[in-house]
Each structure stands twice: as C-alpha cells, then as structure tokens.
Amino acid sequence: MFPRDAHFRGRSAREGCASGAMDATDAPLMDEAALAEALGPSMTQPDDTDVAKLKRAWMNEKCAPEILQFQADLVARVTEQVEHQEATVSSARAAAAAAGGAASGGLDDLTAHIMHAELNRVRFMLRSYYRTRLHKIEAHVVHVVKETEVYEKLSPQEQEYAKDYANLIEGHFGSVLKDLPDRYTSMLQQIEEEDGPFDMVAEPNLDKHVFCRIKEDRGDFLLDPNDPDPANTVELNKGDIYLIRYRFIKGLLEEDALELI
C-alpha cells in the first residue's frame, strides 16, 4: 500500500498523464478579450464553461485506468456550440469576401482564421475523448459487457459498439478454441468450471498510480476503508497534488472533489 505516495502543493511542473496531452489546448492564440469577442463568452470563460468542463472530462478519461461515466449532456452542448460557431465563421468569411474591402476584409479574414483555429482545438478534445473511451472498451470488452455497472457508463452508441466488438472477438477466438479439449474451449476461464472465476477476462488495473489535484478541502481522508490505521489517513486540501493509487480516490473523482492531471 502507498498511503503517502507523493504529495505536492501548487501546480505541477509537468501536468498531463500522456506526453503532449495538453499541447493542443494550453497556449492561447489571442488575448482573452479578443477571444471572448470572437467566440462568445459561453466558449471562453474559464473553469465553469462547457469547454472547460470538457477539457477536465477529457483529461480525467485519459488518466483514469477505467472507463468513466459518459458525459452525454456536456458533449451534446459542446457539439452544438461548435457547429453554431462554425456556421458563424463561414458566414463571416463569406460576408468579408463579398465586401471586397482590403482593410476590413483582411481583418475579418484574420479573425475568422483565429476563430476556426480555436474551434479546431475543441474538435480535437471531442475526438480524443471518444477515441480514449473506444480504446478502453476494446481493451476490456468482455469486462465492460459482463459488468452491468460498467456497461451502464457507456453511451447507447458505445454500448452497441461494445456488444458488436465482443461478438467479433468471440467468433474469432471460437474458431480456434473449438478444436481444443472440452474443458479448454472457454475464452473466459483457463479451465472451464461451472462455479470457477473468470480468470481470463482482462480488467482495468485500479491500483495504477495517478496524479490528482484536490478541488475542495476534505480534511483527513481515510485511504483504505478496510484498514483504519491512522497511518493510512491523508489531509486533503484544495490545490494539493498527490500521486496515489486510483482505487483510493475513485470515489472522490466520481464526486468531482478532485481532477486527474
């Protein structure tokens, strides 16, 4: 067990669970006032906007070893905002081209390019969010389909994909396993037994260590409920950064009391 794995205060010098994960969204292309005027306040204000929430959901999904709850409402809102802003950009560029004025046309075209670049960043996060979830489904497809609690975290489209992928895997391995002795034809058990464990089902490693930032003061927090030893207690204060086993903070992540970095 790792009760006090690593503890940092302030901002990590190297955030992001994958190399380059934040490169596509960190550096602004224009100052905040100009960006807010171009994109609208709903897509540029920090922390509490849909885009900021999508960025956190994306990073949580990339860093968590298990698949998380699909953020259906958030994804739908961001997708709608992006499509609306892209239509606005197209209209603005068409109007600027029709105007034909060098000064005004050049300025409008530059603004349109900047808006389009920012929208591409949001598109990138959406695509990466989807790809990350599909990768987890494929890596642990039997576990995802077998466990109701996990299966219900998927979107309807992901559920359909998971079932189809599981059927393909079963058909593929079944063509080989059918030629083995009777007790060795299962793709779930090493030796097929009626009450035996499914010891060949790949599951996410919940003991993987992750970096997390605390979002609210929680005081003393017991890492392992099955071990009440005071040595297994840590003090969680807002802004603190920990390197800790995912299993210990899984519940706090679900409560939105911390974020993975």
N, C-alpha and C positions, 0 to 999 in steps of 0.2 A: 504494500500500500504506500501511497505517496501523499501523506497528509499536508505537507507544506512543500510541494514540488518546487515551485519558484514563485516569487511574488515581486511585482514591480509597481511603482507608483508613477502616475503620469502617463504620457503617451509613449508607446513602444517605438523604438527607432526603426524597427522593421516589421510593419504590420502586414497581414495578409498571409493566409495559410498556403498559398501556392505562389511560386515565383511569378511576378508580373501581374498578379491578380488585380491590383488596384491601378495599374498604369493607365487603363483606358478611361478612368473617371476622375482622377485626382486633380490634374493641372487644369485650371480654368483658361479658356481661350479669350475671355474678355472680362472686364471688371464686373462686379455684382450688379451695379445699377444698370449698365448697358444690357447685361444678360437678362435681367428681370424684365426690362422693357421689350426685349426681343422675343423671349419665350413665354412671358407671362408669369405672375407670381406663383401660380399653382405648381410650376415645374422647377422653381429656382430657390425658394426659401429653404433654409437648412432644417434638418432634424425632423420636422413634423410634416413634410410634404410627402406625396406619394412616391416621388423619385428617390428621396432619401430612405423611405421605408423599403423600397425595392432593393436599394443598394445593401441595406442591412440584411434583408431576407436572402439575397444572393450570396453574401459573404457567409452567413450562417449555414446556408446549404452547402457551400463549397468546403467549409471547415468541419462540419459535423460528420461523423462516421456513418450515421444512419440517415435515412430519408426523413425529412421533416414534413410537417403539415403543409399541403399546397395552399399558397396564398391566392385563392381564386379571385376574391373581390379586388384585391390590390392589383393583380396582374391585369384584370379586366379594365380597371380605371386607367392604369398607365398606358395600356394599349390604345384605349380610346383617346387619351390625351395626345399621344404620339401621332396617331392618324389625323387628328384635328389639326395639330400644329404643322404636319407635313402638307396638308391641304392649304393651310395659310401661307406656308413658304412658297408653294407652287403658284398660288395666286399672286403673291407679292412679286415674284420673279417675272411672271407673265406681264403684270402691270408695268414693272420697271422697263421691260423690253419694249412694250408698246409705247411708253413715254418717249424713249429715244434720247432723252437729255443726257449728256455726258456726265455732268456733276451728280445730278440726282440719281441717274441710272446706275452709275458706278457705286454710289453709297448704298443704294438699295440692294444691289447685287452682292456687295460685301456682307451686309447684314444677313442676307438670305444664306450665304455660304456658312456664316458662323452659326446661324440657327440650325442649318442642316447638319453641321458637324456635331453640335450638342445633341440633336435628336439621334444621330448615329450612335452616340455613346449609350443612350438609353436603350436603343435597339440591341446593342451588344450585351448589355446586362440581361435583358429579357432572354436572348438566345442562349447565353451562358447558363442562366438559371434553369432553362428547360434541359439543356444538354447534361448538366450536372445531375439532375434528377433521373434522366433516362439512363445515364451510366450506372447509377446506384441500383436502379431497377434491374438492369441486365446482370450486374454483378451478384445480386442476391435474389434472383427472380422467384425461386421456389419459396424462400423465406417470406418474401413480400406477398405472394399469393396465398400462402398457407396461414399466415398470421393475420387474423381479422383486423386487429388494432393497427397494424402497419398498412394493410390494404386500404383501409378507410382514409388514410392520409393522402391518397392519390386523387388526382382529378379524374373525372369519368373517362377522358381520353387516355390517361396513363393507366387506368385500370384495364381498359380494353387492350392496350399495348402489352401490359404485363401478362395477361392471360394468353394472348396470341403467342408471345415470346416463349412462355412456359410450355405451351403445346408444341412449338417447334423444337425446343430443347428435348422434350420428352420423346418426340418422334425420332429425332436424330440419334440420341443415345439408345433408344429402344431397339433400333435396327442392329445394334451391336450386342446389347445386353441379352437379347432373346436367345443368343447362341451359347450363353453361359449356363452352368448348372442352376437348377431351380432356385436355390436359396441365395443366388448371387445376381439376380436379374433386376433388383431394385436400384433406382438411382437416388434413393433416399437413405438407404441403410447399407452398411458394408456386408452384413449378413442379415438376410431378411427374417425378421421375427415379429410376431403379432404385436407384442407389447414392448418391443425394443425401441430405443431412441432413434431419431432421425439424424444419425451421426455423419451423414454425408451432405447435409444441407448447409451451404455457406451462409453465414450470418455476419452482420457488421460487428466490428470489434469496439464494443462500448468502453473498453479500458484504454483506448487510444488517448494520448495526451493532446490537449488542445490549449491554445491561448484564448483567454476570455477577458473582457473588460466589464467590470461591475457598473450597472447603470443606476443603482439606488442603494442606499445604506440598508444593510440587512443585519448588522451586528454579528454576534457569534453564530456560526453556521456549522452544524454537525455534518461532516463529510459522508460518513457511512452510518446510516441509522442502525445497522446491526452491530456496531462497535461504539458504545457510548464513552469510550476513553476520552478524557479531556484533550489528550494529545491529537485527537482527530478533529479538533474544532479550529476553525479559522475565523478571523474577523473580516467581514466583507464591507468595505466602504466604497462609496461612489467614486469612480475613476480608477480604482485599483485594478491592476492587471495580474492575472495568475496563469501559470502553466500547470494544468491539473487534469486528472482523468475525466473524460467526458461523462462517465457514468455518475460521478459525484454531482455534476452541475446540470445534468439533463433536465431536472425539474425546474431549475431556475431559468433555463433557456426557454422552456415552454411557458413560463410565467412572464417572460420578457423582462426579467430582472438583470439580465446580462446579455452581451453580444459576443460572438466569436470573431476573432481577428486573425 
